[in-house]
Amino acid sequence: MTTTNDIPLRLAVFDCDGTLVDSQHSIIHAMHAASDRHGFDRPGADAVRRVVGLPLEIAMQHLFGVDARVGEDMCLSYKSAFFALREGGAVSEPLYPGVSEVLDRLDRAGWLMGIATGKSMRGLVSTLNTHGLSDRFVTLQTSDVAHGKPHPDMMFKAMSATGAEPGDTVMIGDTTYDMEMARNAGVRAIGVAWGYHEDAELRTAGADVVVHDTHGLTAALLGAV
């Protein structure tokens, strides 16, 4: 599909946690609450950051080695703890510096923008509303409406919803799961080094380029297609 000017649609799909917002402190708090509730030792902060982006039930299995039934119960405890934080106005999810400017530049350049995240739809919508970003994204893909990363389902759904082709689509994320999802979907992958996985890991997982600030991200995107 093309625009009315016969210019190919350009679609930038962003991860959320660790890419748009730094949500690690709230995620770690909720994960510790779940581990306390079910009698497990609290995982270290780095261990929690390692699983950000995976579907929550998979993250629980990675962190605690639990079966699906226990993992499901722990997911409920995690969600309850996170909801309590949000209800109390205590969720910490600041935008990374320069993110709004990147979105502004892409919007002016005629790009479509979407999100593919391990968050629930409810959590994602709340985050976007908090930062006044709800109208920025034309497609929202979450692990409760699609297969989780690194499965390519979210990318396929984002492209289907917008009419973008793989050659005109790019995934931007901070974890190896994002890079693997992009590769599995046949789209370009840009890693951001300010999130939760290391530069070298992102490259090994298939990043076409890794950027270290939002100026670099803007340059990589506007020259990506």
Contacts in CASP RR format, 6 or more apart in sequence:
PFRMAT RR
TARGET T0000
AUTHOR 0000-0000-0000
METHOD contacts of the structure
MODEL  1
MTTTNDIPLRLAVFDCDGTLVDSQHSIIHAMHAASDRHGFDRPGADAVRR
VVGLPLEIAMQHLFGVDARVGEDMCLSYKSAFFALREGGAVSEPLYPGVS
EVLDRLDRAGWLMGIATGKSMRGLVSTLNTHGLSDRFVTLQTSDVAHGKP
HPDMMFKAMSATGAEPGDTVMIGDTTYDMEMARNAGVRAIGVAWGYHEDA
ELRTAGADVVVHDTHGLTAALLGAV
1 9 0 8 1.000
1 163 0 8 1.000
1 164 0 8 1.000
1 165 0 8 1.000
2 8 0 8 1.000
2 9 0 8 1.000
3 9 0 8 1.000
8 164 0 8 1.000
8 165 0 8 1.000
8 168 0 8 1.000
8 225 0 8 1.000
9 112 0 8 1.000
9 162 0 8 1.000
9 163 0 8 1.000
9 164 0 8 1.000
9 165 0 8 1.000
9 168 0 8 1.000
10 109 0 8 1.000
10 110 0 8 1.000
10 111 0 8 1.000
10 112 0 8 1.000
10 164 0 8 1.000
10 168 0 8 1.000
10 169 0 8 1.000
10 224 0 8 1.000
10 225 0 8 1.000
11 111 0 8 1.000
11 112 0 8 1.000
11 113 0 8 1.000
11 114 0 8 1.000
11 158 0 8 1.000
11 159 0 8 1.000
11 162 0 8 1.000
11 163 0 8 1.000
11 164 0 8 1.000
11 168 0 8 1.000
11 169 0 8 1.000
11 170 0 8 1.000
12 106 0 8 1.000
12 111 0 8 1.000
12 112 0 8 1.000
12 113 0 8 1.000
12 114 0 8 1.000
12 169 0 8 1.000
12 170 0 8 1.000
12 172 0 8 1.000
12 221 0 8 1.000
13 113 0 8 1.000
13 114 0 8 1.000
13 115 0 8 1.000
13 116 0 8 1.000
13 139 0 8 1.000
13 141 0 8 1.000
13 154 0 8 1.000
13 155 0 8 1.000
13 158 0 8 1.000
13 169 0 8 1.000
13 170 0 8 1.000
13 171 0 8 1.000
13 172 0 8 1.000
13 187 0 8 1.000
14 20 0 8 1.000
14 113 0 8 1.000
14 114 0 8 1.000
14 115 0 8 1.000
14 116 0 8 1.000
14 137 0 8 1.000
14 172 0 8 1.000
14 173 0 8 1.000
15 53 0 8 1.000
15 115 0 8 1.000
15 116 0 8 1.000
15 117 0 8 1.000
15 171 0 8 1.000
15 172 0 8 1.000
15 173 0 8 1.000
15 174 0 8 1.000
15 175 0 8 1.000
15 178 0 8 1.000
16 23 0 8 1.000
16 115 0 8 1.000
16 117 0 8 1.000
16 118 0 8 1.000
16 119 0 8 1.000
16 124 0 8 1.000
16 127 0 8 1.000
17 23 0 8 1.000
17 24 0 8 1.000
17 27 0 8 1.000
17 52 0 8 1.000
17 53 0 8 1.000
17 93 0 8 1.000
17 117 0 8 1.000
17 118 0 8 1.000
17 119 0 8 1.000
17 196 0 8 1.000
18 24 0 8 1.000
18 52 0 8 1.000
18 96 0 8 1.000
18 173 0 8 1.000
18 174 0 8 1.000
18 175 0 8 1.000
18 192 0 8 1.000
18 194 0 8 1.000
18 195 0 8 1.000
18 196 0 8 1.000
19 96 0 8 1.000
19 172 0 8 1.000
19 173 0 8 1.000
19 174 0 8 1.000
19 178 0 8 1.000
19 192 0 8 1.000
19 195 0 8 1.000
20 95 0 8 1.000
20 96 0 8 1.000
20 99 0 8 1.000
20 115 0 8 1.000
20 133 0 8 1.000
21 93 0 8 1.000
21 94 0 8 1.000
21 95 0 8 1.000
21 96 0 8 1.000
21 99 0 8 1.000
21 127 0 8 1.000
21 131 0 8 1.000
22 92 0 8 1.000
22 93 0 8 1.000
22 94 0 8 1.000
22 96 0 8 1.000
22 195 0 8 1.000
23 52 0 8 1.000
23 91 0 8 1.000
23 92 0 8 1.000
23 93 0 8 1.000
23 127 0 8 1.000
24 45 0 8 1.000
24 48 0 8 1.000
24 49 0 8 1.000
24 52 0 8 1.000
24 196 0 8 1.000
25 92 0 8 1.000
26 82 0 8 1.000
26 85 0 8 1.000
26 90 0 8 1.000
26 91 0 8 1.000
26 92 0 8 1.000
26 93 0 8 1.000
27 48 0 8 1.000
27 52 0 8 1.000
27 82 0 8 1.000
28 44 0 8 1.000
28 45 0 8 1.000
28 48 0 8 1.000
28 49 0 8 1.000
29 81 0 8 1.000
29 85 0 8 1.000
30 78 0 8 1.000
30 79 0 8 1.000
30 81 0 8 1.000
30 82 0 8 1.000
30 85 0 8 1.000
31 42 0 8 1.000
31 43 0 8 1.000
31 48 0 8 1.000
31 63 0 8 1.000
31 78 0 8 1.000
32 42 0 8 1.000
32 43 0 8 1.000
33 77 0 8 1.000
33 78 0 8 1.000
33 80 0 8 1.000
33 81 0 8 1.000
34 60 0 8 1.000
34 74 0 8 1.000
34 75 0 8 1.000
34 77 0 8 1.000
34 78 0 8 1.000
34 81 0 8 1.000
35 41 0 8 1.000
35 42 0 8 1.000
35 43 0 8 1.000
35 64 0 8 1.000
35 74 0 8 1.000
36 42 0 8 1.000
37 74 0 8 1.000
37 77 0 8 1.000
38 70 0 8 1.000
38 73 0 8 1.000
38 74 0 8 1.000
38 77 0 8 1.000
40 64 0 8 1.000
43 63 0 8 1.000
43 64 0 8 1.000
47 63 0 8 1.000
48 63 0 8 1.000
49 196 0 8 1.000
50 62 0 8 1.000
50 196 0 8 1.000
50 197 0 8 1.000
51 58 0 8 1.000
51 59 0 8 1.000
51 62 0 8 1.000
51 63 0 8 1.000
52 59 0 8 1.000
52 175 0 8 1.000
52 196 0 8 1.000
53 59 0 8 1.000
53 117 0 8 1.000
53 118 0 8 1.000
53 149 0 8 1.000
53 175 0 8 1.000
53 177 0 8 1.000
53 178 0 8 1.000
54 62 0 8 1.000
54 118 0 8 1.000
54 148 0 8 1.000
54 149 0 8 1.000
54 177 0 8 1.000
55 118 0 8 1.000
55 143 0 8 1.000
55 148 0 8 1.000
55 149 0 8 1.000
56 75 0 8 1.000
56 78 0 8 1.000
56 79 0 8 1.000
56 118 0 8 1.000
56 120 0 8 1.000
56 143 0 8 1.000
57 68 0 8 1.000
57 71 0 8 1.000
57 72 0 8 1.000
57 75 0 8 1.000
58 148 0 8 1.000
60 66 0 8 1.000
60 70 0 8 1.000
60 71 0 8 1.000
60 74 0 8 1.000
60 75 0 8 1.000
60 78 0 8 1.000
61 67 0 8 1.000
61 68 0 8 1.000
61 71 0 8 1.000
64 70 0 8 1.000
64 71 0 8 1.000
64 74 0 8 1.000
66 74 0 8 1.000
79 120 0 8 1.000
82 91 0 8 1.000
85 91 0 8 1.000
86 123 0 8 1.000
86 126 0 8 1.000
91 130 0 8 1.000
93 127 0 8 1.000
93 130 0 8 1.000
95 131 0 8 1.000
96 194 0 8 1.000
96 214 0 8 1.000
97 214 0 8 1.000
98 214 0 8 1.000
99 214 0 8 1.000
101 214 0 8 1.000
101 218 0 8 1.000
102 214 0 8 1.000
102 217 0 8 1.000
102 218 0 8 1.000
102 221 0 8 1.000
103 113 0 8 1.000
103 133 0 8 1.000
103 136 0 8 1.000
105 218 0 8 1.000
105 222 0 8 1.000
106 113 0 8 1.000
106 218 0 8 1.000
106 221 0 8 1.000
106 222 0 8 1.000
107 113 0 8 1.000
107 136 0 8 1.000
109 222 0 8 1.000
111 221 0 8 1.000
112 138 0 8 1.000
112 139 0 8 1.000
112 162 0 8 1.000
112 164 0 8 1.000
113 136 0 8 1.000
113 137 0 8 1.000
113 138 0 8 1.000
114 137 0 8 1.000
114 138 0 8 1.000
114 139 0 8 1.000
114 140 0 8 1.000
114 141 0 8 1.000
114 158 0 8 1.000
114 162 0 8 1.000
115 124 0 8 1.000
115 128 0 8 1.000
115 137 0 8 1.000
115 139 0 8 1.000
115 140 0 8 1.000
115 141 0 8 1.000
115 142 0 8 1.000
116 141 0 8 1.000
116 142 0 8 1.000
116 149 0 8 1.000
116 154 0 8 1.000
116 155 0 8 1.000
116 158 0 8 1.000
116 171 0 8 1.000
116 178 0 8 1.000
116 181 0 8 1.000
117 124 0 8 1.000
117 141 0 8 1.000
117 142 0 8 1.000
117 143 0 8 1.000
118 142 0 8 1.000
118 143 0 8 1.000
118 148 0 8 1.000
118 149 0 8 1.000
119 127 0 8 1.000
119 142 0 8 1.000
119 143 0 8 1.000
120 142 0 8 1.000
120 143 0 8 1.000
120 144 0 8 1.000
121 140 0 8 1.000
121 142 0 8 1.000
121 144 0 8 1.000
121 145 0 8 1.000
124 140 0 8 1.000
124 142 0 8 1.000
125 134 0 8 1.000
125 140 0 8 1.000
128 134 0 8 1.000
128 136 0 8 1.000
128 137 0 8 1.000
138 161 0 8 1.000
138 162 0 8 1.000
139 157 0 8 1.000
139 158 0 8 1.000
139 161 0 8 1.000
139 162 0 8 1.000
141 154 0 8 1.000
141 155 0 8 1.000
141 157 0 8 1.000
141 158 0 8 1.000
142 154 0 8 1.000
143 149 0 8 1.000
143 154 0 8 1.000
145 157 0 8 1.000
146 153 0 8 1.000
146 154 0 8 1.000
146 157 0 8 1.000
147 153 0 8 1.000
147 154 0 8 1.000
148 154 0 8 1.000
149 175 0 8 1.000
149 177 0 8 1.000
149 178 0 8 1.000
149 180 0 8 1.000
149 181 0 8 1.000
150 176 0 8 1.000
150 177 0 8 1.000
150 178 0 8 1.000
150 180 0 8 1.000
150 181 0 8 1.000
150 184 0 8 1.000
151 181 0 8 1.000
151 184 0 8 1.000
152 181 0 8 1.000
152 184 0 8 1.000
152 185 0 8 1.000
152 186 0 8 1.000
154 181 0 8 1.000
155 169 0 8 1.000
155 171 0 8 1.000
155 181 0 8 1.000
155 182 0 8 1.000
155 184 0 8 1.000
155 185 0 8 1.000
155 186 0 8 1.000
155 187 0 8 1.000
156 185 0 8 1.000
158 164 0 8 1.000
158 169 0 8 1.000
159 165 0 8 1.000
159 166 0 8 1.000
159 169 0 8 1.000
159 185 0 8 1.000
159 187 0 8 1.000
166 185 0 8 1.000
166 186 0 8 1.000
166 187 0 8 1.000
167 186 0 8 1.000
167 187 0 8 1.000
167 188 0 8 1.000
167 225 0 8 1.000
168 225 0 8 1.000
169 185 0 8 1.000
169 187 0 8 1.000
169 188 0 8 1.000
170 182 0 8 1.000
170 187 0 8 1.000
170 188 0 8 1.000
170 189 0 8 1.000
170 190 0 8 1.000
170 221 0 8 1.000
170 224 0 8 1.000
170 225 0 8 1.000
171 178 0 8 1.000
171 179 0 8 1.000
171 181 0 8 1.000
171 182 0 8 1.000
171 185 0 8 1.000
171 187 0 8 1.000
171 188 0 8 1.000
171 189 0 8 1.000
171 190 0 8 1.000
172 178 0 8 1.000
172 190 0 8 1.000
172 191 0 8 1.000
172 192 0 8 1.000
172 217 0 8 1.000
172 221 0 8 1.000
173 179 0 8 1.000
173 189 0 8 1.000
173 190 0 8 1.000
173 191 0 8 1.000
173 192 0 8 1.000
174 191 0 8 1.000
174 192 0 8 1.000
174 193 0 8 1.000
174 194 0 8 1.000
174 195 0 8 1.000
174 196 0 8 1.000
174 197 0 8 1.000
174 202 0 8 1.000
175 195 0 8 1.000
175 196 0 8 1.000
175 197 0 8 1.000
175 202 0 8 1.000
176 197 0 8 1.000
176 201 0 8 1.000
176 202 0 8 1.000
176 204 0 8 1.000
176 205 0 8 1.000
178 189 0 8 1.000
178 191 0 8 1.000
179 189 0 8 1.000
179 191 0 8 1.000
179 202 0 8 1.000
179 205 0 8 1.000
179 206 0 8 1.000
179 207 0 8 1.000
180 205 0 8 1.000
180 206 0 8 1.000
182 188 0 8 1.000
182 189 0 8 1.000
182 206 0 8 1.000
183 189 0 8 1.000
183 205 0 8 1.000
183 206 0 8 1.000
188 208 0 8 1.000
188 224 0 8 1.000
188 225 0 8 1.000
189 206 0 8 1.000
189 207 0 8 1.000
189 208 0 8 1.000
190 207 0 8 1.000
190 208 0 8 1.000
190 209 0 8 1.000
190 210 0 8 1.000
190 211 0 8 1.000
190 217 0 8 1.000
190 220 0 8 1.000
190 221 0 8 1.000
190 224 0 8 1.000
191 202 0 8 1.000
191 207 0 8 1.000
191 209 0 8 1.000
191 210 0 8 1.000
191 211 0 8 1.000
192 210 0 8 1.000
192 211 0 8 1.000
192 212 0 8 1.000
192 217 0 8 1.000
193 199 0 8 1.000
193 202 0 8 1.000
193 210 0 8 1.000
193 211 0 8 1.000
193 212 0 8 1.000
194 212 0 8 1.000
194 213 0 8 1.000
199 210 0 8 1.000
199 212 0 8 1.000
202 210 0 8 1.000
203 210 0 8 1.000
209 220 0 8 1.000
211 217 0 8 1.000
211 219 0 8 1.000
211 220 0 8 1.000
END
